[in-house]
């Protein structure tokens, strides 16, 4: 069953709720605390004294719980102020998320945090909804012991009845709904999420949103010449699929293609991965989950834009039919690839989808941009860690547009180069190119491989989300342990910016 989203509303009335959420900050120079309650007046004295007595640090994600009077509980969530006293939207989003996470088992909470614009208001709403997430679908006897996520969120604001603020709540609900969907897909075990079941589970939702669905099965993929998807998926008892979702908003003047890597489980194939950590390879379809959910979010927002979302789906398994090192496969469109490493499989399924997406886009009048999203390389984690994703491109203007969208959305992406000198390392003596090259700069080499399947005239972005897609450590801000939903918010924000410029 899908995660249940908390209900959310806004109020400008006196706050009488189970929990009252307020902000606080520590001035590093004066070492004094301040209570940041936005437009709500509160008695700060006892709260400031409690922060001092408890030794609060004011560090990001810090949450302090105190007994209340009108409210049963007062929760203080840490905020970091800029030099001018303002607060970044992402700081508000994370603080609200940290508060919501810590309120699991609570029925309702009112968030009275500082806000000076509808963007601040929306960030608080988003953070609270994103933080109120649990994944208990597969728990049995232990499920009753788990605290459910916060059920009701109220945002305190003097502009609670303002139309634009109410629209902000609706948008926050949509963003959170599809981020939760993305997380649910990533967290679902491969015993319950195969290429086929991934493809079929969205048909009803697509119909309700006016999104068209096309699914190519294994025989159609073989007949159509999708050598990358077939080559990766042929070792599995669960055959591969190519899923396409199509949305065209009223008055659409721009068209984009989003492609997400959809390896529902990755053993490494005949380049078998070590057992330690392999359980996290259920997350190797995070790109496909984000792309498909983004299309649905864009459709529900009714943006005047055309989007094709593509999910090349396969299991990379070990068997007597699995692709062998040194096998040569032919990607859709005719380019041959020597598979030197069967564990460099994501780029193979993406290559098929990139070529096909461009072909479909050309028939529709051309693409304004094509974006692939993938948990592609361990080298991404080495380079940028587990909270910052990489952006590679053939078009700096398009990259800058995306980075602006990511900044607004609150997701961390960093531009990386595609050095021309690394291309030679992909040369093969028997095929058009090999699927691996230099080990050093492996993230960049993977991007260069994908670039081989892109028309230079089409603006293209490659997003490597290998580290940020799946949180194996502790929860932080609005980010839970497990699937994070990274890239969805940036993709939707990019579509919104493109729609406003049409």
PyMOL commands that set and color helices and strands:
alter all, ss='L'
color gray80, all
select helices_A, chain A and resi 44-53+89-102+118-131+143-145+163-187+195-200+203-209+218-224+227-233+278-300+346-363+378-384+396-409+420-426+442-451+488-501
alter helices_A, ss='H'
color red, helices_A
select strands_A, chain A and resi 7-11+19-26+33-36+63-67+73-78+108-112+152-156+212-216+241-248+255-266+306-316+327-330+336-339+369-374+389-393+413-415+433-434+460-464+470-471+482-483
alter strands_A, ss='S'
color yellow, strands_A
deselect
rebuild
show_as cartoon
